Amino acid sequence: KERRRQRLQERNDAVGPLEQALSFRAMFLAGKKCCNGVRWKQSTQNFELHLFSGTAVRRRQILNGTWEPKKGAHFTIRERGHIRVIDAPHITDRQIHKTLTTRVLVPLYGPGMIYDNGASQKGKGLKFHFDRLKGHLRDHYREYGTDGEIILGDYHGFFPNAKRETILARHERLILDPRIRALADTVVNAP
């Protein structure tokens, strides 16, 4: 138990304080990545045009504790014959979310994640999942032959319906810096 606590402290020390975790450089690069694939949008072009000064303003707000998430977009699309409801944060908030995720949440949450979870993780694309599936099927056939089943599940609406209290309790346990935890809690509680 003490060793686990010590490793958690080491991971938090590597993340550093809020000023280090959300450095100007990290936020600027995250802002550039937010523009990939959507540069055709006028709002993205405006965001990128003012990325340098806008990043400084947003970072100052975060460090002062005055940053508040903007109202996001809510819309419905039809994609490959399925209707999907999308709740998208404002691009300025996406910059902060991306920085927080890559610089804080991935290093702190990563060690406790299931290895086969490849959702939006670097290096865990479609090939990773095909290789893992082949390996699991090979192991199953060696032990059980053709007896067995594959169950497909879809966690439709998982994140919008996740219990906020559970997420906030996990933040409390894993994010030791109170200012970073407050920022993460603000993102979770955003409307």
N, C-alpha and C positions, 0 to 999 in steps of 0.2 A: 504494500500500500504506500509506504514511504517512497519507494523507487518510482512508482507511478506519479505521485505528487511532484517529485523532483523532475521527472521528464516533462510534465505539464509546465512547471516553472521554467524549464530550459526553453521550451517552445515559445512561451510568452515572452521570455527575455529576447529571443531571436526576432520576434515580431517587433518588439520595442514599444516605446510610448506612442501616443497618438501622432505626435509630430513626425516620427520616423515612419510609422506604418502608412500614414497618408501624406507622404512627402509630395512636394510639387511635381517632381519628375514622375513618380508613380501615377499620380492623378492625371498628368498631362498625357502620358502614354496610354492610360486606360481610356481617356477621352478620344484619342485617335482611333483606338480599337472600336469604340462605340459607333464610329462613323462607317466602318466597313460594311459594305452591302446595302447601305441606305443613303449614300451620298447624293442620290437623285432627289431626295426630299429637300424642300426649301428650309425646313427647320434644322435639318442636319447641316446644311451649308452655312446657315447663320451661326450655328453652334461652333462649327469648325473655324469659321472666320474669326470668331472672338474666343477661341480656345485658350490662348495664352493668358489674356486678361481675365477671362471667365473662370479659369482654373484657380487663379490667385484669389479671386473674390470668394469662390466656393470654399477653398481651403481655409481662408481667414474665418469664414462663418463657422466652419466645422471646429476649428481650434478655439473660437470664442464661445462655442456652444449655442450659436444663434441659428444654425442651419435648420430649415424645416423642409420636408419633401413637398414638391409641387403636386398638384392634382394630375393624375395620369390620364391616359386615354382609355376609353372602354368602347370596344367595337366588336362586331360579329363578321366573320369571313366564312366563305365556303372554300374548302381546300380538299382536293381529291375526293369530292363527293360528300365530305363530312362538314357539318357546320361547327365552327369553333368560336367560342367567346374569348376575346383577348382583353386582358387588362395590362396595358403597357405603361411603365413609368416614363416620366418626362426624360428626355435625353440628358439633361443636366444631372438628374438623379441617377440615371444609368451609369454615368461616369463614377459617381460616388459608390454605387453598388458594386461595380466591377473592381474598383480599387479595394474596397473592403473585403470582397470575396477573395481576390487573389493574394492580398497581402496579410489578411487576418484569418478569415474563416477556413480557407484550404489548409494552411499550416496547422491550425489548432484543431480543426475537426477531422482532418485527413487520417491521422493514425487510428481513429475509432471507426472509420468507414469500412464497409464490406468491400473486399478486393474486387469482386465481380461488379460492383456498382461503377458503371462507366458513364453515367449521365453527365454530359457536358464537361468531362474531365480530359485534360491534355494527355494525348497518347492512348486514349481508350475510345477509339472510334469503332466503326462497323467491323473492321478486320479483327480487332481485339475481341469483340463479342462473338463473332463467328468461330474464332479459334477456341474461346472458352466453351462455347456450346459443343463443339466437336469433341473437346477433351472430356466434358461431363458425360456426353453420350457414349463415348468410347469406354469410360470407366463403368457406366451403368451396364452396357452390354457385356462387359467382361464378368461382372458380378451376378447379373440377373438374367442375361439373355434378352429376349424380346419382351419379357413381362415388364409392364410399367406404363406410365402415362406421362404426357407433358401437359402441364396446366399453364395456360396463358392468362395473365392478369393485366388489367389496365387500371391504373390509379387515376382515373379521371377526376379532376377537381381536388387532387390531394393537397396541394399547397394553399389554395384559397380556403380550404376547410380544416387545415391543420390547427391544432389547439395552440394558441399563442402562448399560453401559460407554460406549456411544455418546452417550447422553443426558448422562451425567456429564462426558464430554469436551467436549460443547457448552456445558455450564454453565461449565466451566473457561475456555473461550474467550470467552464472552459476558458472564458475570457477574464483574466485577472485584472487587467487595467480598467478602472471604473469609467474613464472617459471613452475608451474604445467600446466598452460594453454598452454605455449609454447611446452611442451612435448606432451600434448594431440593433439595440432595442427600438430606437426611433425608426429604423428601416423596417423592422418587423411590424411595428404598430401603425405604419403609414396607411392611410385609407385607400 
